């Protein structure tokens, strides 16, 4: 798969947020995520969706 979901640290870096803030967004279901082996990952396209909603 070309666009594998990103771990929280990488997704947070791409959004310019601290990882802790991204984890809050995930917990509050404000950004789309998928579970991979019991760990939340953020799909690459979910980052753009979040940016569009946040603006």
Order of alpha helices (4+ residues) and beta strands (2+ residues): beta-alpha-alpha-beta-beta-alpha
